[in-house]
Amino acid sequence: MSNRSEVRVQRITPYHTVEPEFGFSDNVIDWVDDRTGNPEIYAYDLATRQEKRITTKSVRPDRPLVYRGKILWRDFRNNTQELYTYDPNTNEQVPAQGNFFPQPKPAPLHTEVPLPFPDAASYHEIEPDTIFGLRPDGVYRYGDSFISFSSEEKYSTIRLATVARPRPRTLTARAETFITFCYNYRLVWVEYPQFQMPFSTNRNWDPPTLEIRCADLQSGKQRHIAFVPFSSTTPRIWENRIAWADTRTGNWDVFVATLKDAR
């Protein structure tokens, strides 16, 4: 397990966010805040460390997203729900075709290859060079790695096996049943720490602290990323950065953890 000092966490949103939703891809984060009195879309480039206001006349903007180098959001400025895009290369903001948000394609289902998990009859295959929100309950193949999810009443168990090491290893037996994100042979998830009981069984009814963790799927090594409040979003990963939103300041804010080493 890597030392916690190898992870640097920074707050991205200086004026809080209107909602917990945010977009993260290509080292760019976008969100909605109302620092001017009206909710607008803002973006922050992690490479240049520059913030930019994207919209000036939005009407109830929501669902910010970064997709293929462009910033997307939903807007109601024309009394109808429309999807808008902003291209940082041309500095143009235009309505997008259709009224939808891009979704990852379903991972192909395979049954012909023997699995390292004897209780599984099939697995879904994921391309190693894409971000994919893995959903619990099932087996997923990511390159030479097999990831198994099994959910119970309070927790999810995540197990890992590889072609070189086919015997399954348990990464965690205390994971929250949120979507788990995988990118570049890294898996990131949220779990209850060993010292923390789930909210439903906490007799003092204190909001529990959750822990964000990340594992290298090739070596099986994992590390602590951050402790977060119970009110937090699913973490997302891009290259060596992991982003999420939580309420530690009393409002929703976006935070990013940067992993200092290559893996």
C-alpha positions in Angstrom: 0.0 0.0 0.0 1.3 3.4 -0.9 2.0 6.2 1.6 -0.8 8.7 2.0 1.7 11.6 1.5 1.8 10.5 -2.2 -1.7 11.8 -2.7 -2.4 15.6 -2.9 -6.0 16.8 -2.5 -7.1 20.3 -3.7 -10.5 22.0 -3.7 -11.5 23.1 -7.2 -14.7 25.1 -6.7 -14.0 28.5 -4.9 -17.7 29.5 -4.5 -19.4 26.1 -4.0 -21.6 24.4 -6.5 -25.3 24.7 -7.0 -25.6 20.9 -7.3 -23.3 17.9 -6.7 -23.1 17.0 -10.4 -19.9 17.9 -12.2 -18.0 16.7 -15.3 -14.5 15.4 -15.4 -12.4 14.3 -18.4 -9.3 15.3 -20.3 -8.0 17.0 -17.2 -10.9 19.5 -17.3 -13.7 19.8 -14.6 -16.9 21.7 -15.2 -19.7 22.6 -12.7 -22.6 25.0 -11.9 -22.3 27.8 -9.4 -24.2 31.0 -8.8 -21.5 33.4 -7.6 -22.9 36.2 -9.9 -26.5 35.6 -8.6 -27.4 33.4 -11.6 -26.4 29.8 -12.0 -23.7 29.5 -14.7 -21.3 26.9 -16.0 -17.6 27.2 -15.0 -14.6 25.0 -16.0 -11.2 24.5 -14.5 -8.2 23.2 -16.5 -6.0 21.1 -14.2 -3.1 21.3 -16.6 -3.0 25.1 -16.9 -4.6 25.8 -13.5 -7.0 28.3 -15.1 -10.7 28.7 -14.4 -13.0 30.0 -17.1 -16.6 31.1 -17.1 -18.4 29.3 -19.9 -21.9 30.7 -19.9 -23.4 34.2 -19.3 -27.1 33.8 -19.9 -28.0 30.3 -18.8 -31.4 29.4 -17.5 -31.3 26.6 -14.9 -28.2 24.9 -16.3 -27.5 21.4 -15.0 -25.9 18.1 -15.8 -22.4 19.5 -16.6 -20.2 17.1 -18.5 -16.8 17.0 -20.3 -16.8 14.8 -23.4 -14.1 14.4 -26.0 -12.5 17.8 -25.2 -15.9 19.7 -25.2 -17.9 21.0 -22.3 -21.6 20.0 -22.3 -24.6 20.9 -20.2 -28.4 21.1 -20.3 -30.0 24.5 -20.5 -33.6 25.9 -20.5 -32.9 29.4 -21.9 -35.3 29.0 -24.8 -38.1 27.7 -22.6 -37.2 24.2 -23.7 -34.7 21.7 -22.5 -31.7 21.7 -24.8 -28.1 20.3 -24.7 -25.4 22.9 -25.4 -21.7 22.4 -26.1 -18.7 24.6 -25.7 -15.6 24.1 -27.8 -12.5 25.6 -26.1 -10.6 25.5 -29.4 -13.1 27.8 -31.2 -14.5 29.5 -28.2 -18.0 28.7 -29.6 -21.1 27.8 -27.6 -23.8 26.1 -29.7 -26.9 23.9 -29.2 -26.0 20.2 -29.7 -27.9 17.9 -32.0 -30.4 15.8 -30.0 -31.5 16.0 -26.4 -29.3 13.4 -24.8 -26.0 12.9 -23.1 -23.4 10.5 -24.4 -23.3 7.2 -22.6 -20.6 4.5 -22.6 -21.5 1.6 -24.8 -22.5 -1.6 -23.0 -19.6 -3.9 -22.5 -19.7 -7.0 -24.7 -20.8 -10.2 -22.9 -18.6 -13.3 -23.2 -19.1 -16.8 -22.1 -16.5 -18.9 -24.1 -13.4 -18.0 -22.0 -12.8 -19.8 -18.7 -13.2 -17.4 -15.7 -11.1 -17.3 -12.6 -14.4 -17.0 -10.6 -16.1 -20.5 -10.5 -19.5 -19.0 -9.5 -19.6 -16.8 -12.6 -20.9 -18.0 -16.0 -20.1 -15.0 -18.1 -18.2 -11.7 -18.0 -18.4 -8.2 -19.7 -15.3 -7.0 -21.5 -14.1 -3.4 -21.2 -11.6 -1.6 -23.5 -8.5 -0.8 -21.5 -8.2 2.7 -22.9 -11.6 4.0 -21.9 -13.3 5.2 -18.7 -16.1 2.9 -17.7 -18.5 3.2 -14.8 -18.6 -0.4 -13.6 -21.8 -1.5 -12.0 -21.7 -4.0 -9.1 -22.9 -7.6 -9.4 -21.1 -9.3 -12.2 -17.6 -10.0 -13.6 -15.8 -7.6 -15.9 -12.7 -8.2 -17.9 -10.3 -5.2 -18.3 -7.3 -6.2 -20.4 -5.7 -9.1 -18.4 -7.7 -8.3 -15.3 -11.0 -9.8 -14.1 -13.0 -7.7 -11.5 -15.9 -9.3 -9.7 -18.7 -7.4 -7.9 -21.2 -9.0 -5.4 -23.6 -6.9 -3.4 -25.2 -7.7 -0.1 -27.6 -5.8 2.1 -25.0 -3.2 3.4 -21.8 -3.7 1.5 -20.4 -4.8 -1.9 -17.4 -7.1 -2.2 -14.8 -6.4 -5.0 -12.5 -9.2 -6.0 -9.6 -9.1 -8.5 -7.9 -11.8 -10.5 -5.5 -11.6 -13.5 -4.4 -13.9 -16.2 -1.0 -14.2 -14.5 -2.5 -14.6 -11.0 -5.8 -16.3 -11.5 -6.6 -16.9 -7.9 -9.1 -14.2 -6.8 -8.0 -11.7 -4.2 -10.5 -9.5 -2.3 -9.8 -5.8 -2.7 -12.5 -4.9 -0.2 -15.6 -6.4 1.4 -16.9 -3.0 2.7 -17.5 -1.1 -0.6 -20.5 1.2 -1.0 -22.9 0.0 -3.7 -22.2 3.0 -6.0 -20.8 2.9 -9.5 -17.1 2.2 -9.6 -14.9 3.9 -12.2 -12.0 2.2 -14.0 -9.4 3.9 -16.2 -5.9 3.0 -17.4 -5.8 -0.2 -15.2 -6.8 1.7 -12.1 -10.0 1.1 -10.2 -11.5 3.6 -7.8 -14.3 3.0 -5.3 -15.9 4.2 -2.0 -15.9 2.1 1.1 -16.7 2.1 4.8 -13.4 2.2 6.8 -12.9 -0.5 9.3 -13.5 1.8 12.2 -16.8 3.1 10.8 -20.2 1.5 10.9 -22.7 2.0 8.1 -25.2 4.9 8.6 -28.2 2.5 9.0 -26.5 0.7 12.0 -24.9 3.7 13.6 -26.7 4.1 16.9 -25.6 7.7 17.4 -26.9 8.6 13.9 -23.7 10.6 13.1 -23.1 10.8 9.4 -20.3 8.3 8.8 -17.0 9.0 7.1 -16.4 7.1 3.9 -13.1 6.3 2.3 -12.1 6.6 -1.3 -9.6 4.0 -2.4 -7.8 3.1 -5.6 -6.2 -0.1 -6.8 -3.7 -0.9 -9.6 -5.4 -3.8 -11.5 -2.1 -5.2 -12.7 -0.3 -5.4 -9.4 -3.3 -5.6 -7.1 -1.8 -2.9 -4.9 -4.2 -0.3 -3.5 -4.0 3.0 -1.7 -5.9 5.4 0.4 -7.1 8.5 -1.5 -9.2 10.5 1.0 -11.7 10.3 3.8 -15.0 12.0 2.7 -18.4 12.8 4.4 -21.3 10.5 3.8 -22.7 13.2 1.5 -20.4 12.7 -1.4 -20.5 11.7 -5.0 -19.0 8.7 -6.8 -15.3 9.5 -7.5 -14.2 9.6 -11.1 -10.7 9.0 -12.5 -8.7 10.4 -15.4 -5.0 9.7 -15.8 -3.4 10.2 -12.4 -6.3 12.3 -10.9 -9.4 11.4 -9.0 -12.3 13.8 -8.6 -15.5 13.9 -6.5 -17.9 16.3 -4.8 -18.6 16.4 -1.0 -20.1 18.6 1.7 -17.2 19.0 4.1 -17.5 22.8 3.8 -21.2 22.8 4.5 -22.0 23.1 0.8 -21.2 21.0 -2.3 -17.7 21.4 -3.6 -15.5 19.5 -6.0 -12.1 18.1 -4.9 -9.4 16.5 -6.9 -6.7 14.1 -5.6 -3.5 13.9 -7.7 -1.4 10.7 -7.4 2.3 11.8 -7.4 3.8 8.5 -8.8 3.2 6.7 -12.1 1.0 4.0 -10.6 
